[in-house]
Amino acid sequence: MKIAVVRGANLNKYEMQLFEHFKGDHDVIAFTIWRNNFSTKDINLKIKKLVGIESFIPRRLRRYSDFFFNYLLETYQPMLRLSNQLEGFDIVHTAEVNYYYSFQVAQAKERFKYRIVATQAEILPRVYGRRSHAINRIKQTIDSTDMFTPATRKAAELLQLWGVPLSKITVVPFGIDTKVFSPQEKDLVLLNRLGIKENQFVILFVGRMIRIKGVYELVYAAAKLLYNNPKLAESTIFMMVGSGPESTGVLRLLEQLGLRRYFIMLEQQNYLEMPKIYNLCDIFVLPSILTPKCAEQFGIVLLESMACGKPIIATRVGGIPEVVGDIALLAEPNDHISLANRWEELLTNVSLQKKLGAAGRKRAVEYFDVNIVAQQLKNVYEELLD
């Protein structure tokens, strides 16, 4: 098979590890744009970079261009001359149908006769266009797509809401390499570099520093936990790993609450270094919140922490309950008190920590290992080409 993976400005290592498993047996080329949002240097695939709107606009001006192109025109992430690059492929695997590049893939299908597969993680219907031109464009993309691979059953239900027949839906989750993300001893060199003592209890957050990830709720929950438990305050440290527009606001809030000394803040790290980061922690937390326009679609960081055998506290929002099953403690979204109570429950129960960590590792290996997921996706491709 010759496979094109089209990801616009969002080509990333954590998603491409799935497609790396096709390399050798099949010809796989990933398409992105100049000024991609993620580092691509560790992706072990052929990569073609095209020109996109983001290629011309400095990051400091992106919010203005995003408003014009994404909100007013609803042309999210077009890729110039993409259609000319798709000749000769058997499968073109794109992402959400509201991306403009997915429409470009759909437009070129009649000319080049390939099959279209679309990953679908979005679970809220409002993202599917507000204006008639966008709605019509997205409908055309949906009609032209041969198979949808939603990451969760909830995403599959959204597709059905939009009239996609069950015969065109196969749930395929995201996958990770559970040999790379695996339980390891804490890296003492890294602990020392970060100023963490060996006997300190580490609570870890990994994700973009944006409001919907619950970064402010995390800080308020930490305040409640530390203020009410002086003994925990002496032995607990929080790590937040990620970059984004709310980094400054979180730092400001920490200063205002007098909590800065309890927090280690790291910018987005190299993906290959992340197993060491996860294995520093004792509890992983993903406190995503719910808004009218956004909900956590999947949470690949949940898979990574599960695979490392870490107990998880997350929120009951979006696709999170489906991803973690019964191996995590779930707090209510938008509720820092509920989050703090869950922390306290787990911090004081070592046997529960071990039980959840072991169950998470088992779940990651059985359901989300990249070899298993790659085979599921390969079956989809082969059925389309039969």
Backbone hydrogen bonds in HBPLUS format (Angstrom, degrees):
<---DONOR---> <-ACCEPTOR-->    atom                        ^
c    i                          cat <-CA-CA->   ^        H-A-AA   ^      H-
h    n   atom  resd res      DA  || num        DHA   H-A  angle D-A-AA Bond
n    s   type  num  typ     dist DA aas  dist angle  dist       angle   num
A0027-ASP N   A0001-MET O   3.00 MM  26  6.34 154.6  2.06 165.2 167.4     1
A0090-ASP N   A0002-LYS O   2.86 MM  88  5.31 155.0  1.92 140.7 149.0     2
A0091-ILE N   A0002-LYS O   3.23 MM  89  6.53 165.4  2.25 152.6 155.2     3
A0003-ILE N   A0027-ASP O   2.75 MM  24  6.10 163.0  1.78 163.8 169.9     4
A0029-ILE N   A0003-ILE O   2.97 MM  26  6.42 158.3  2.02 163.3 170.4     5
A0004-ALA N   A0091-ILE O   2.89 MM  87  6.28 162.7  1.92 155.9 161.2     6
A0093-HIS N   A0004-ALA O   2.70 MM  89  6.01 168.6  1.71 175.5 172.9     7
A0005-VAL N   A0029-ILE O   2.90 MM  24  6.20 163.1  1.93 152.2 155.6     8
A0031-PHE N   A0005-VAL O   2.75 MM  26  6.04 163.9  1.77 160.5 162.9     9
A0006-VAL N   A0093-HIS O   2.93 MM  87  6.17 158.9  1.97 147.8 154.7    10
A0007-ARG N   A0031-PHE O   3.06 MM  24  6.12 171.6  2.06 160.9 163.0    11
A0010-ASN N   A0007-ARG O   2.90 MM   3  5.50 162.3  1.93 148.1 148.8    12
A0037-ASN N   A0009-ALA O   2.75 MM  28  5.56 169.8  1.76 147.0 150.7    13
A0016-MET N   A0012-ASN O   3.10 MM   4  6.18 157.5  2.16 145.4 152.5    14
A0017-GLN N   A0013-LYS O   3.05 MM   4  6.04 133.4  2.27 153.9 159.3    15
A0018-LEU N   A0015-GLU O   3.35 MM   3  6.15 157.9  2.40 117.4 121.6    16
A0019-PHE N   A0016-MET O   2.98 MM   3  5.14 115.5  2.41 100.8 115.9    17
A0020-GLU N   A0016-MET O   2.92 MM   4  6.19 139.3  2.09 151.7 164.4    18
A0021-HIS N   A0018-LEU O   3.31 MM   3  5.78 153.4  2.38 105.1 112.2    19
A0022-PHE N   A0019-PHE O   3.04 MM   3  5.50 161.7  2.07 112.4 118.2    20
A0023-LYS N   A0020-GLU O   3.19 MM   3  5.30 148.8  2.29 100.4 109.5    21
A0026-HIS N   A0022-PHE O   2.89 MM   4  5.55 144.6  2.02 167.0 172.0    22
A0030-ALA N   A0046-LYS O   2.86 MM  16  6.18 173.7  1.87 159.2 158.1    23
A0048-LYS N   A0030-ALA O   2.87 MM  18  6.25 161.1  1.91 161.6 167.2    24
A0032-THR N   A0048-LYS O   2.98 MM  16  6.32 164.2  2.01 160.4 164.1    25
A0050-LEU N   A0032-THR O   2.87 MM  18  6.20 165.7  1.89 141.4 143.7    26
A0034-TRP N   A0050-LEU O   2.96 MM  16  6.22 143.4  2.10 172.9 171.9    27
A0043-ILE N   A0040-THR O   3.16 MM   3  5.44 166.3  2.18 113.6 117.6    28
A0080-LEU N   A0051-VAL O   2.79 MM  29  5.41 152.0  1.87 171.8 175.6    29
A0055-SER N   A0052-GLY O   2.92 MM   3  5.19 144.5  2.05 104.7 115.7    30
A0056-PHE N   A0053-ILE O   3.11 MM   3  5.79 156.0  2.17 117.6 123.2    31
A0061-LEU N   A0058-PRO O   2.94 MM   3  5.53 154.9  2.00 117.5 125.4    32
A0062-ARG N   A0059-ARG O   3.12 MM   3  5.04 164.0  2.15 105.0 109.9    33
A0064-TYR N   A0061-LEU O   3.11 MM   3  5.69 136.4  2.31 113.5 123.7    34
A0065-SER N   A0061-LEU O   3.35 MM   4  6.74 161.0  2.39 150.6 155.8    35
A0066-ASP N   A0062-ARG O   2.67 MM   4  5.79 159.6  1.71 158.4 164.9    36
A0067-PHE N   A0063-ARG O   3.12 MM   4  6.15 150.6  2.21 130.6 137.6    37
A0068-PHE N   A0064-TYR O   3.15 MM   4  6.43 157.9  2.20 144.7 150.1    38
A0069-PHE N   A0065-SER O   2.83 MM   4  5.93 170.6  1.84 161.7 162.1    39
A0070-ASN N   A0066-ASP O   2.79 MM   4  5.08 139.2  1.95 127.5 141.0    40
A0071-TYR N   A0067-PHE O   3.22 MM   4  4.96 134.0  2.45 106.0 118.8    41
A0072-LEU N   A0067-PHE O   3.04 MM   5  6.46 153.6  2.12 154.5 162.5    42
A0073-LEU N   A0068-PHE O   2.99 MM   5  6.33 153.5  2.06 152.2 160.7    43
A0074-GLU N   A0069-PHE O   2.86 MM   5  5.77 103.8  2.46 122.8 142.5    44
A0075-THR N   A0069-PHE O   2.79 MM   6  5.49 166.6  1.80 154.5 155.3    45
A0100-TYR N   A0076-TYR O   2.72 MM  24  5.28 169.8  1.73 148.8 151.5    46
A0082-LEU N   A0079-MET O   3.27 MM   3  5.59 144.9  2.40 136.7 129.7    47
A0085-GLN N   A0082-LEU O   2.86 MM   3  5.42 155.0  1.92 119.1 127.4    48
A0086-LEU N   A0083-SER O   3.26 MM   3  5.58 169.7  2.27 114.4 117.5    49
A0115-ARG N   A0090-ASP O   2.94 MM  25  6.21 168.2  1.95 145.3 148.0    50
A0092-VAL N   A0115-ARG O   2.87 MM  23  6.24 160.1  1.91 168.6 173.7    51
A0117-VAL N   A0092-VAL O   3.05 MM  25  6.29 162.6  2.08 143.7 147.5    52
A0094-THR N   A0117-VAL O   2.81 MM  23  6.27 147.8  1.91 165.1 168.8    53
A0119-THR N   A0094-THR O   3.03 MM  25  6.39 166.2  2.05 144.9 142.3    54
A0099-TYR N   A0096-GLU O   3.22 MM   3  5.87 164.8  2.25 116.0 120.5    55
A0102-SER N   A0099-TYR O   3.15 MM   3  5.43 138.7  2.33 101.6 112.5    56
A0103-PHE N   A0100-TYR O   3.00 MM   3  5.11 121.8  2.35  98.8 113.5    57
A0104-GLN N   A0100-TYR O   3.00 MM   4  6.42 150.1  2.09 147.4 156.5    58
A0105-VAL N   A0101-TYR O   2.97 MM   4  6.21 150.9  2.05 140.6 147.6    59
A0106-ALA N   A0102-SER O   2.99 MM   4  6.26 153.5  2.06 141.7 148.9    60
A0107-GLN N   A0103-PHE O   2.86 MM   4  6.12 152.7  1.93 150.2 157.6    61
A0108-ALA N   A0104-GLN O   3.20 MM   4  6.41 150.8  2.29 145.4 151.4    62
A0109-LYS N   A0106-ALA O   3.31 MM   3  5.30 153.8  2.38 100.4 108.1    63
A0112-PHE N   A0108-ALA O   3.16 MM   4  6.37 157.5  2.21 156.0 162.0    64
A0113-LYS N   A0109-LYS O   2.69 MM   4  5.33 140.9  1.84 156.1 159.4    65
A0146-ASP N   A0116-ILE O   2.94 MM  30  5.24 136.0  2.14 127.7 140.7    66
A0147-MET N   A0116-ILE O   3.17 MM  31  6.64 148.2  2.28 155.1 161.8    67
A0118-ALA N   A0147-MET O   3.02 MM  29  6.55 153.0  2.09 151.9 160.3    68
A0149-THR N   A0118-ALA O   2.87 MM  31  6.01 167.7  1.88 145.1 146.8    69
A0120-GLN N   A0149-THR O   3.38 MM  29  5.94 160.7  2.42 109.7 108.7    70
A0151-ALA N   A0120-GLN O   2.80 MM  31  6.10 147.5  1.91 153.2 155.9    71
A0128-TYR N   A0125-PRO O   3.21 MM   3  5.96 171.1  2.22 124.7 127.4    72
A0134-ALA N   A0131-ARG O   3.08 MM   3  5.49 121.9  2.43 107.4 121.1    73
A0135-ILE N   A0131-ARG O   2.97 MM   4  6.22 162.6  2.00 158.1 163.8    74
A0136-ASN N   A0132-SER O   2.90 MM   4  6.02 163.9  1.93 152.8 156.4    75
A0137-ARG N   A0133-HIS O   3.10 MM   4  6.16 150.3  2.19 134.5 142.7    76
A0138-ILE N   A0134-ALA O   2.91 MM   4  6.10 161.1  1.95 152.1 156.8    77
A0139-LYS N   A0135-ILE O   2.93 MM   4  6.10 153.1  2.01 144.7 152.4    78
A0140-GLN N   A0136-ASN O   3.05 MM   4  6.25 155.1  2.11 142.8 148.8    79
A0141-THR N   A0137-ARG O   3.05 MM   4  6.37 151.3  2.13 143.1 151.1    80
A0142-ILE N   A0138-ILE O   2.88 MM   4  6.16 158.3  1.93 151.3 156.7    81
A0143-ASP N   A0139-LYS O   2.92 MM   4  6.15 164.9  1.94 152.7 156.4    82
A0144-SER N   A0140-GLN O   3.03 MM   4  6.18 145.1  2.15 142.2 151.1    83
A0145-THR N   A0141-THR O   3.14 MM   4  6.23 128.4  2.42 142.1 154.0    84
A0145-THR N   A0142-ILE O   3.28 MM   3  5.34 142.7  2.43  99.3 109.5    85
A0148-PHE N   A0168-LYS O   2.81 MM  20  5.95 165.2  1.83 146.5 151.3    86
A0170-THR N   A0148-PHE O   2.93 MM  22  6.25 160.1  1.97 163.1 169.3    87
A0172-VAL N   A0150-PRO O   2.93 MM  22  6.01 148.6  2.03 146.8 156.8    88
A0156-ALA N   A0152-THR O   3.10 MM   4  6.42 147.5  2.21 139.7 149.1    89
A0157-GLU N   A0153-ARG O   2.91 MM   4  6.23 146.2  2.02 145.1 153.6    90
A0158-LEU N   A0154-LYS O   3.20 MM   4  6.53 144.9  2.33 139.8 148.5    91
A0159-LEU N   A0155-ALA O   3.17 MM   4  6.53 153.1  2.25 145.0 151.3    92
A0160-GLN N   A0156-ALA O   3.10 MM   4  6.46 153.2  2.17 146.8 153.8    93
A0161-LEU N   A0157-GLU O   3.02 MM   4  6.29 147.0  2.13 140.7 149.8    94
A0161-LEU N   A0158-LEU O   3.05 MM   3  4.93 116.4  2.47  91.9 107.8    95
A0162-TRP N   A0158-LEU O   3.12 MM   4  6.50 137.5  2.31 141.9 153.0    96
A0162-TRP N   A0159-LEU O   3.04 MM   3  5.08 127.5  2.33  94.7 108.6    97
A0164-VAL N   A0159-LEU O   3.01 MM   5  5.43 162.8  2.04 146.5 142.0    98
A0163-GLY N   A0160-GLN O   2.92 MM   3  5.02 156.2  1.98 110.7 111.9    99
A0168-LYS N   A0165-PRO O   2.95 MM   3  5.64 164.7  1.98 120.1 125.2   100
A0169-ILE N   A0166-LEU O   3.09 MM   3  5.18 157.2  2.15 117.8 115.6   101
A0176-ILE N   A0368-PHE O   2.98 MM 192  6.34 154.0  2.04 160.6 168.8   102
A0370-VAL N   A0176-ILE O   2.70 MM 194  4.75 140.7  1.85 138.0 136.0   103
A0180-VAL N   A0177-ASP O   3.15 MM   3  5.45 130.5  2.41 103.0 114.7   104
A0181-PHE N   A0177-ASP O   2.94 MM   4  6.19 178.0  1.94 162.4 162.4   105
A0191-LEU N   A0187-ASP O   2.91 MM   4  6.21 159.3  1.95 153.8 160.5   106
A0192-ASN N   A0188-LEU O   2.97 MM   4  6.10 160.4  2.01 143.2 148.2   107
A0193-ARG N   A0189-VAL O   2.92 MM   4  6.17 154.3  1.99 143.6 151.2   108
A0194-LEU N   A0190-LEU O   2.99 MM   4  6.17 151.3  2.07 149.8 156.4   109
A0195-GLY N   A0191-LEU O   2.99 MM   4  6.08 113.0  2.45 136.7 153.5   110
A0196-ILE N   A0191-LEU O   2.90 MM   5  5.06 163.3  1.93 152.0 150.2   111
A0195-GLY N   A0192-ASN O   3.14 MM   3  4.99 148.7  2.25  96.0 105.5   112
A0200-GLN N   A0197-LYS O   3.09 MM   3  5.36 164.6  2.12 111.5 116.1   113
A0201-PHE N   A0235-SER O   2.64 MM  34  5.91 168.1  1.65 167.4 169.9   114
A0237-ILE N   A0201-PHE O   2.82 MM  36  6.09 158.2  1.87 162.1 162.2   115
A0282-ASP N   A0202-VAL O   2.79 MM  80  5.29 176.8  1.79 145.8 146.6   116
A0283-ILE N   A0202-VAL O   3.22 MM  81  6.64 151.0  2.31 157.5 160.2   117
A0203-ILE N   A0237-ILE O   2.94 MM  34  6.35 160.5  1.98 159.4 165.9   118
A0239-MET N   A0203-ILE O   2.85 MM  36  6.20 159.9  1.89 159.8 162.2   119
A0204-LEU N   A0283-ILE O   2.91 MM  79  6.31 165.7  1.93 161.3 164.7   120
A0285-VAL N   A0204-LEU O   2.84 MM  81  6.03 158.2  1.89 173.2 170.7   121
A0205-PHE N   A0239-MET O   2.84 MM  34  6.15 148.6  1.93 155.6 166.2   122
A0241-VAL N   A0205-PHE O   2.87 MM  36  6.16 162.7  1.90 152.6 158.2   123
A0207-GLY N   A0241-VAL O   3.01 MM  34  6.45 160.7  2.04 164.6 168.8   124
A0210-ILE N   A0208-ARG O   2.88 MM   2  5.57 130.0  2.14 106.8  91.5   125
A0209-MET N   A0243-SER O   3.02 MM  34  5.21 168.8  2.04 108.7 112.4   126
A0246-GLU N   A0209-MET O   2.90 MM  37  5.23 160.2  1.94 159.3 153.5   127
A0213-LYS N   A0210-ILE O   3.16 MM   3  5.78 155.4  2.23 115.6 122.8   128
A0214-GLY N   A0211-ARG O   2.93 MM   3  5.64 160.0  1.97 123.4 127.0   129
A0289-ILE N   A0212-ILE O   2.94 MM  77  5.24 159.4  1.99 134.6 140.9   130
A0218-LEU N   A0214-GLY O   2.92 MM   4  6.13 147.9  2.03 148.0 157.0   131
A0219-VAL N   A0215-VAL O   3.33 MM   4  6.57 152.6  2.41 134.5 139.9   132
A0220-TYR N   A0216-TYR O   3.00 MM   4  6.33 166.3  2.02 155.5 158.5   133
A0221-ALA N   A0217-GLU O   2.87 MM   4  5.98 155.3  1.93 146.7 153.9   134
A0222-ALA N   A0218-LEU O   2.93 MM   4  6.13 151.6  2.01 144.2 152.3   135
A0223-ALA N   A0219-VAL O   2.94 MM   4  6.25 151.6  2.02 146.9 154.8   136
A0224-LYS N   A0220-TYR O   3.04 MM   4  6.37 160.6  2.08 148.4 152.2   137
A0225-LEU N   A0221-ALA O   2.95 MM   4  6.17 164.8  1.98 150.9 155.3   138
A0226-LEU N   A0222-ALA O   2.84 MM   4  5.96 169.5  1.85 156.1 158.8   139
A0227-TYR N   A0223-ALA O   2.88 MM   4  5.81 164.3  1.90 151.4 156.5   140
A0228-ASN N   A0224-LYS O   3.18 MM   4  6.06 156.3  2.23 141.4 147.2   141
A0229-ASN N   A0225-LEU O   3.13 MM   4  6.02 122.5  2.48 135.0 147.9   142
A0232-LEU N   A0229-ASN O   3.02 MM   3  5.36 119.7  2.39 108.3 122.7   143
A0233-ALA N   A0229-ASN O   3.04 MM   4  6.34 152.8  2.11 153.1 161.8   144
A0234-GLU N   A0230-PRO O   3.27 MM   4  6.55 136.7  2.47 138.4 147.5   145
A0234-GLU N   A0231-LYS O   3.25 MM   3  5.34 133.1  2.48  95.4 106.9   146
A0235-SER N   A0232-LEU O   3.04 MM   3  5.34 138.4  2.22 104.3 115.7   147
A0236-THR N   A0232-LEU O   2.93 MM   4  5.74 121.9  2.28 157.6 171.0   148
A0238-PHE N   A0262-TYR O   2.83 MM  24  6.07 174.0  1.84 169.4 171.3   149
A0264-ILE N   A0238-PHE O   2.74 MM  26  6.15 154.1  1.81 156.7 165.8   150
A0240-MET N   A0264-ILE O   2.93 MM  24  6.33 161.0  1.97 166.1 170.8   151
A0266-LEU N   A0240-MET O   2.90 MM  26  6.20 172.9  1.91 162.0 163.7   152
A0242-GLY N   A0266-LEU O   2.85 MM  24  6.27 163.7  1.87 153.9 155.7   153
A0247-SER N   A0244-GLY O   3.24 MM   3  5.83 168.2  2.25 122.2 123.7   154
A0250-VAL N   A0246-GLU O   2.93 MM   4  6.11 157.0  1.98 156.6 161.9   155
A0251-LEU N   A0247-SER O   3.09 MM   4  6.32 163.2  2.12 149.8 154.2   156
A0252-ARG N   A0248-THR O   2.94 MM   4  6.17 155.5  2.01 148.7 155.8   157
A0253-LEU N   A0249-GLY O   2.99 MM   4  6.21 156.3  2.05 144.8 150.9   158
A0254-LEU N   A0250-VAL O   2.94 MM   4  6.19 157.1  1.99 151.4 157.7   159
A0255-GLU N   A0251-LEU O   3.07 MM   4  6.32 155.2  2.13 146.7 152.7   160
A0256-GLN N   A0252-ARG O   2.98 MM   4  6.27 158.1  2.03 147.8 154.1   161
A0257-LEU N   A0253-LEU O   2.96 MM   4  6.16 149.9  2.06 149.5 156.9   162
A0259-LEU N   A0254-LEU O   2.86 MM   5  4.98 159.0  1.90 152.6 152.7   163
A0258-GLY N   A0255-GLU O   3.19 MM   3  5.07 153.0  2.26  97.9 106.1   164
A0262-TYR N   A0259-LEU O   2.89 MM   3  5.54 156.4  1.94 123.5 131.0   165
A0263-PHE N   A0260-ARG O   3.16 MM   3  5.46 167.3  2.17 114.1 117.8   166
A0273-GLU N   A0270-ASN O   2.94 MM   3  5.42 152.7  2.02 114.1 122.9   167
A0274-MET N   A0271-TYR O   3.11 MM   3  5.30 156.3  2.17 106.3 113.7   168
A0276-LYS N   A0273-GLU O   3.21 MM   3  5.82 129.9  2.48 114.5 124.8   169
A0277-ILE N   A0274-MET O   2.97 MM   3  4.91 115.0  2.40  96.5 113.2   170
A0278-TYR N   A0274-MET O   2.91 MM   4  6.22 167.2  1.93 168.8 169.1   171
A0279-ASN N   A0275-PRO O   3.07 MM   4  6.18 156.1  2.12 144.1 150.7   172
A0280-LEU N   A0277-ILE O   3.06 MM   3  5.38 161.3  2.10 110.2 116.0   173
A0281-CYS N   A0278-TYR O   3.12 MM   3  5.73 153.1  2.19 113.7 120.7   174
A0284-PHE N   A0311-PRO O   2.95 MM  27  6.25 171.5  1.96 165.8 168.7   175
A0313-ILE N   A0284-PHE O   2.88 MM  29  6.30 154.4  1.95 159.1 167.8   176
A0286-LEU N   A0313-ILE O   2.99 MM  27  6.52 151.0  2.07 148.8 157.5   177
A0291-THR N   A0294-CYS O   3.06 MM   3  5.16 170.8  2.07 161.5 158.5   178
A0319-GLY N   A0296-GLU O   2.83 MM  23  6.12 160.2  1.87 157.3 163.3   179
A0302-LEU N   A0299-GLY O   2.89 MM   3  5.46 148.0  1.99 112.9 122.3   180
A0303-LEU N   A0300-ILE O   2.95 MM   3  5.19 119.5  2.33 102.5 116.9   181
A0304-GLU N   A0300-ILE O   3.10 MM   4  6.50 158.5  2.15 152.9 158.8   182
A0305-SER N   A0301-VAL O   3.01 MM   4  6.15 161.4  2.04 144.9 149.2   183
A0306-MET N   A0302-LEU O   2.88 MM   4  5.96 156.4  1.93 146.1 153.6   184
A0307-ALA N   A0303-LEU O   2.85 MM   4  6.01 163.8  1.88 151.5 155.6   185
A0308-CYS N   A0304-GLU O   3.19 MM   4  6.39 136.3  2.39 134.0 144.8   186
A0310-LYS N   A0305-SER O   3.05 MM   5  5.51 167.0  2.07 155.9 154.5   187
A0309-GLY N   A0306-MET O   2.85 MM   3  5.14 157.9  1.90 112.8 117.7   188
A0329-LEU N   A0312-ILE O   3.04 MM  17  6.39 164.9  2.07 161.1 159.2   189
A0314-ALA N   A0329-LEU O   3.03 MM  15  6.49 155.9  2.09 158.2 165.9   190
A0331-ALA N   A0314-ALA O   2.74 MM  17  6.13 160.3  1.78 152.6 158.1   191
A0317-VAL N   A0315-THR O   2.94 MM   2  5.61 128.3  2.21 108.1  92.6   192
A0316-ARG N   A0331-ALA O   2.87 MM  15  6.05 148.8  1.97 173.3 175.8   193
A0320-ILE N   A0317-VAL O   3.17 MM   3  5.95 151.0  2.26 145.8 145.8   194
A0323-VAL N   A0319-GLY O   3.11 MM   4  6.33 151.8  2.19 153.2 161.7   195
A0323-VAL N   A0320-ILE O   3.04 MM   3  5.14 118.4  2.44 100.6 116.0   196
A0324-VAL N   A0320-ILE O   3.03 MM   4  6.24 169.4  2.04 170.5 170.8   197
A0325-GLY N   A0321-PRO O   2.99 MM   4  5.68 140.2  2.15 137.1 146.5   198
A0327-ILE N   A0324-VAL O   3.12 MM   3  5.81 169.2  2.14 139.5 142.6   199
A0339-LEU N   A0335-ASP O   3.18 MM   4  6.48 157.1  2.23 146.8 153.6   200
A0340-ALA N   A0336-HIS O   2.89 MM   4  6.06 159.3  1.93 144.1 149.1   201
A0341-ASN N   A0337-ILE O   2.93 MM   4  6.14 156.4  1.99 149.2 155.7   202
A0342-ARG N   A0338-SER O   3.09 MM   4  6.33 151.8  2.18 144.5 151.3   203
A0343-TRP N   A0339-LEU O   3.02 MM   4  6.35 156.9  2.08 148.8 155.3   204
A0344-GLU N   A0340-ALA O   2.95 MM   4  6.21 165.8  1.97 153.1 156.2   205
A0345-GLU N   A0341-ASN O   2.97 MM   4  6.14 154.2  2.03 143.4 150.7   206
A0346-LEU N   A0342-ARG O   3.06 MM   4  6.31 154.4  2.13 149.4 155.0   207
A0347-LEU N   A0343-TRP O   2.76 MM   4  5.90 163.1  1.79 161.1 166.7   208
A0348-THR N   A0344-GLU O   3.29 MM   4  6.24 149.5  2.39 142.1 146.8   209
A0349-ASN N   A0346-LEU O   3.18 MM   3  5.19 167.6  2.19 109.2 111.4   210
A0353-GLN N   A0349-ASN O   3.12 MM   4  6.47 153.1  2.19 148.2 156.1   211
A0354-LYS N   A0350-VAL O   3.08 MM   4  6.42 161.5  2.11 154.8 157.9   212
A0355-LYS N   A0351-SER O   2.99 MM   4  6.17 157.5  2.04 144.2 150.9   213
A0356-LEU N   A0352-LEU O   2.93 MM   4  6.04 172.4  1.93 156.0 157.3   214
A0357-GLY N   A0353-GLN O   2.96 MM   4  6.04 160.2  2.00 148.1 154.5   215
A0358-ALA N   A0354-LYS O   2.99 MM   4  6.10 165.5  2.02 149.7 153.1   216
A0359-ALA N   A0355-LYS O   3.01 MM   4  6.16 158.6  2.06 146.6 153.1   217
A0360-GLY N   A0356-LEU O   2.84 MM   4  5.96 152.3  1.92 148.1 155.6   218
A0361-ARG N   A0357-GLY O   3.07 MM   4  6.32 160.2  2.11 147.9 152.5   219
A0362-LYS N   A0358-ALA O   3.10 MM   4  6.31 162.6  2.14 147.2 151.7   220
A0363-ARG N   A0359-ALA O   2.98 MM   4  6.18 156.0  2.04 145.3 151.8   221
A0364-ALA N   A0360-GLY O   2.93 MM   4  6.14 160.6  1.97 153.0 158.0   222
A0365-VAL N   A0361-ARG O   3.08 MM   4  6.30 162.2  2.11 152.5 156.5   223
A0366-GLU N   A0362-LYS O   3.04 MM   4  6.15 157.5  2.09 147.3 153.5   224
A0367-TYR N   A0363-ARG O   2.98 MM   4  5.91 157.4  2.04 151.5 156.0   225
A0368-PHE N   A0364-ALA O   2.96 MM   4  4.98 143.9  2.10 124.8 135.6   226
A0372-ILE N   A0369-ASP O   3.01 MM   3  5.48 121.2  2.37 110.6 124.1   227
A0373-VAL N   A0369-ASP O   3.08 MM   4  6.39 166.1  2.10 158.7 162.8   228
A0374-ALA N   A0370-VAL O   2.85 MM   4  5.80 156.7  1.90 142.5 149.6   229
A0375-GLN N   A0371-ASN O   3.20 MM   4  6.31 150.6  2.29 137.7 144.4   230
A0376-GLN N   A0372-ILE O   3.17 MM   4  6.52 150.9  2.26 143.1 151.0   231
A0377-LEU N   A0373-VAL O   2.99 MM   4  6.33 156.3  2.04 151.7 157.8   232
A0378-LYS N   A0374-ALA O   2.85 MM   4  6.05 155.4  1.91 146.5 154.0   233
A0379-ASN N   A0375-GLN O   2.99 MM   4  6.18 153.1  2.06 146.0 152.1   234
A0380-VAL N   A0376-GLN O   3.25 MM   4  6.60 148.2  2.36 139.3 147.1   235
A0380-VAL N   A0377-LEU O   3.08 MM   3  5.07 117.7  2.48  94.5 109.6   236
A0381-TYR N   A0377-LEU O   3.05 MM   4  6.45 161.5  2.09 154.4 158.3   237
A0382-GLU N   A0378-LYS O   2.94 MM   4  6.18 168.3  1.95 156.1 158.9   238
A0383-GLU N   A0379-ASN O   3.01 MM   4  6.12 156.3  2.07 146.1 152.1   239
A0384-LEU N   A0380-VAL O   3.17 MM   4  6.38 151.7  2.25 147.4 154.5   240
A0385-LEU N   A0381-TYR O   3.16 MM   4  6.43 141.0  2.32 145.9 156.5   241
A0386-ASP N   A0382-GLU O   3.06 MM   4  6.14 117.2  2.47 140.3 154.3   242
